[in-house]
Amino acid sequence: MEDTLGYLRESLSNYSEDQTVVQRLYEKLNQNNYENEQDFVRDLEEVEMKFLNRILTAEIDYARNGNDEKRAQQLSEIYELLV
């Protein structure tokens, strides 16, 4: 799996309160061999896109505050495809 989607999978583990959406996203990441984040985003349903749009801003800020620019950049790539 591409590094960008690996960072996304790791970030999803922080959001157990939205179990249904998180589970669907995990299933998509596990069952499909997405070659890149564009393929992943094209496969998302509206509710999944809204969820990711909401959490990615917080995850990107968290990565930047922790001086993890690579993680912030990788997550930003997905976020930019959603907006």
Wavefront OBJ file of the C-alpha trace (Angstrom):
o trace
v 0.000 0.000 0.000
v 1.200 3.465 -0.780
v 2.734 5.434 2.126
v 0.045 8.125 1.928
v -2.729 5.600 2.510
v -0.687 4.007 5.296
v -0.636 7.330 7.137
v -4.385 7.587 6.630
v -4.955 4.099 8.059
v -2.908 5.023 11.116
v -4.882 8.252 11.605
v -8.198 6.414 11.436
v -7.305 4.478 14.572
v -7.833 7.715 16.544
v -11.531 7.907 15.649
v -13.282 4.935 17.193
v -16.348 7.040 18.044
v -17.326 6.980 14.360
v -17.007 3.203 14.199
v -19.280 2.591 11.204
v -17.499 5.005 8.879
v -14.054 4.051 10.152
v -14.819 0.351 9.643
v -15.944 0.965 6.065
v -12.786 2.939 5.347
v -10.609 0.196 6.868
v -12.389 -2.388 4.718
v -11.779 -0.354 1.587
v -8.107 0.045 2.439
v -7.731 -3.672 3.218
v -9.755 -5.126 0.365
v -8.627 -2.920 -2.490
v -5.150 -2.478 -3.830
v -5.280 1.218 -4.522
v -2.294 2.305 -6.541
v -2.537 5.854 -5.257
v -4.639 8.207 -3.192
v -6.607 9.383 -6.244
v -7.961 5.875 -6.777
v -8.907 5.686 -3.109
v -10.717 9.043 -3.125
v -12.633 8.117 -6.289
v -13.966 5.057 -4.459
v -15.327 6.997 -1.463
v -18.982 7.538 -0.695
v -20.230 10.976 0.327
v -20.396 10.199 4.060
v -16.836 8.851 3.969
v -15.600 11.960 2.198
v -17.262 14.232 4.754
v -15.777 12.245 7.613
v -12.255 12.395 6.150
v -12.639 16.059 5.347
v -13.456 16.686 9.006
v -10.698 14.607 10.597
v -7.845 15.321 8.219
v -7.545 18.978 9.170
v -7.014 17.962 12.809
v -4.594 15.191 11.845
v -2.557 17.510 9.623
v -2.357 20.126 12.391
v -1.310 17.455 14.880
v 1.460 16.242 12.567
v 2.720 19.783 11.995
v 2.697 20.554 15.719
v 4.756 17.408 16.246
v 7.196 18.480 13.523
v 6.275 15.479 11.383
v 6.241 17.278 8.049
v 6.290 14.070 6.005
v 3.095 12.855 7.686
v 1.486 16.285 7.333
v 2.345 16.371 3.627
v 1.064 12.848 2.983
v -2.253 13.546 4.720
v -2.520 16.904 2.946
v -2.363 15.095 -0.382
v -5.523 13.189 0.477
v -7.231 16.259 1.943
v -6.590 18.278 -1.209
v -8.296 15.611 -3.296
v -11.391 15.814 -1.093
v -11.925 19.576 -1.358
l 1 2 3 4 5 6 7 8 9 10 11 12 13 14 15 16 17 18 19 20 21 22 23 24 25 26 27 28 29 30 31 32 33 34 35 36 37 38 39 40 41 42 43 44 45 46 47 48 49 50 51 52 53 54 55 56 57 58 59 60 61 62 63 64 65 66 67 68 69 70 71 72 73 74 75 76 77 78 79 80 81 82 83
